[in-house]
Amino acid sequence: MNDNDKFDYVYSAPTEEQRKEIESIKSRYVSQLDVKDGLEQLRKLNGKVYRLPLAVAWTTGIAALLIFGLGITLVLQWHRIICGCLVGAAGILLMTGNYFLYRLLLKKRKDKYGKRIVELSDSLLDGDKR
């Protein structure tokens, strides 16, 4: 074996003081980026849960209120008592059903996104303990 076939490798690990400094610098950047990104993801997922049920509830609630108002108008302005009472009752039923529709949509959205939200929340909270 000649000298050209030799392989020299020198390993030098950082000292304990250097390691602490490296970890300190790393933690200033990594944890803030992770928390910021994770918090944004958490906010987006929470928005996905509540946005659709609220939009549907507001839309059907306004439509139901307009139908109820039409029933009142039929009775008071055009003296169509039976027709106005039926239309007004339909508006009242839609307003009542609107709450149950909102709760149903909210439950389905919570079931769909809930597990991911809890996992992300736990990871963000566990990051604070470190």
Secondary structure as UniProt FT lines:
FT   HELIX           3..5
FT   HELIX           16..76
FT   TURN            77..78
FT   HELIX           81..129
//
